[in-house]
Amino acid sequence: MRRPTPYTLSARLYDVISFEWPVYRAGREAAFELLNLPGGSHVLDLGCGTGLNFAGLQRMIGPTGSITGIDASPQMLEQARRRADRAGWDNVSLIAADATALTTSDLSEAPFDAALSTYALSLMTPWQAALETMISATRDGGVVAVVDMQRPVGRAAAWTPLAKLACRLGGSDIEAHPWTAMPERLDKITENAVRGGHIQVRVGRIR
Ligand SMILES: C[S@@+](CC[C@H](N)C(=O)[O-])C[C@H]1O[C@@H](n2cnc3c(N)ncnc32)[C@H](O)[C@@H]1O
């Protein structure tokens, strides 16, 4: 049986206790800016959690696009479903699955125009398998975005103990750096970093 994660236990509180507004929202907004998806895009959100990316994605893709959200926690997906229903987004499909064990054939809506994972790959073991799924589920010329965490740098390094604590409480490995594998598989990588380098953002194109 799968062990309960912080996300099975605190799904209802996640949006409030996850430092979304003061810290992590900036990373997803930076990703949306780099992604700049056209209306009608079909998007995979891997480790979608409660769906905090959905509003930003919907802003770009509109009602003719779609979002497929995958998460291992049914409790997080329940919150994501509530968010979608409240907003009247009928273009959101949610799937409960372990992203490290998925193949493209499990994803009936593949190939996607874009795949995104925010603050999630660094929780997954092995994250390489989940990144590979994102890449293989995206069409040629489509885009893959990763937003994840590292220790803050420069003057912001003073915040390292707090950043490490936030990652530990969330179950993520601050040393995982999943974006570092993107250049091997993707072209034209654009990047940004926010919050003193703690949040790293990468978007690459499928070859
Ligand atoms: C820190 S939350 C991030 C959620 C969302 N992406 C966001 O930006 O708010 C990490 C999410 O990854 C999910 N997760 C962890 N391991 C997973 C796995 N192996 N497969 C799918 N989802 C997983 C957790 O259930 C949780 O919802």
PDBQT file of the ligand as one rigid body, heavy atoms in Angstrom, charges set to zero:
ROOT
HETATM    1  C1  LIG A 301       4.339  20.428  -4.265  1.00  0.00    +0.000 C 
HETATM    2  S1  LIG A 301       2.941  19.694  -4.998  1.00  0.00    +0.000 S 
HETATM    3  C2  LIG A 301       2.832  20.676  -6.494  1.00  0.00    +0.000 C 
HETATM    4  C3  LIG A 301       1.466  20.663  -7.067  1.00  0.00    +0.000 C 
HETATM    5  C4  LIG A 301       1.247  21.598  -8.279  1.00  0.00    +0.000 C 
HETATM    6  N1  LIG A 301       2.027  21.168  -9.407  1.00  0.00    +0.000 N 
HETATM    7  C5  LIG A 301       1.562  23.013  -7.930  1.00  0.00    +0.000 C 
HETATM    8  O1  LIG A 301       2.346  23.633  -8.640  1.00  0.00    +0.000 OA
HETATM    9  O2  LIG A 301       0.984  23.525  -6.955  1.00  0.00    +0.000 OA
HETATM   10  C6  LIG A 301       3.555  18.156  -5.619  1.00  0.00    +0.000 C 
HETATM   11  C7  LIG A 301       2.488  17.264  -6.216  1.00  0.00    +0.000 C 
HETATM   12  O3  LIG A 301       3.129  16.130  -6.826  1.00  0.00    +0.000 OA
HETATM   13  C8  LIG A 301       2.325  14.994  -6.590  1.00  0.00    +0.000 C 
HETATM   14  N2  LIG A 301       3.167  13.787  -6.747  1.00  0.00    +0.000 N 
HETATM   15  C9  LIG A 301       4.211  13.390  -5.985  1.00  0.00    +0.000 A 
HETATM   16  N3  LIG A 301       4.739  12.256  -6.457  1.00  0.00    +0.000 NA
HETATM   17  C10 LIG A 301       3.998  11.914  -7.552  1.00  0.00    +0.000 A 
HETATM   18  C11 LIG A 301       4.058  10.858  -8.495  1.00  0.00    +0.000 A 
HETATM   19  N4  LIG A 301       4.987   9.885  -8.401  1.00  0.00    +0.000 N 
HETATM   20  N5  LIG A 301       3.159  10.831  -9.499  1.00  0.00    +0.000 NA
HETATM   21  C12 LIG A 301       2.212  11.807  -9.608  1.00  0.00    +0.000 A 
HETATM   22  N6  LIG A 301       2.115  12.841  -8.752  1.00  0.00    +0.000 NA
HETATM   23  C13 LIG A 301       2.992  12.905  -7.740  1.00  0.00    +0.000 A 
HETATM   24  C14 LIG A 301       1.817  15.193  -5.163  1.00  0.00    +0.000 C 
HETATM   25  O4  LIG A 301       0.686  14.395  -4.896  1.00  0.00    +0.000 OA
HETATM   26  C15 LIG A 301       1.531  16.685  -5.176  1.00  0.00    +0.000 C 
HETATM   27  O5  LIG A 301       0.198  16.952  -5.555  1.00  0.00    +0.000 OA
ENDROOT
TORSDOF 0
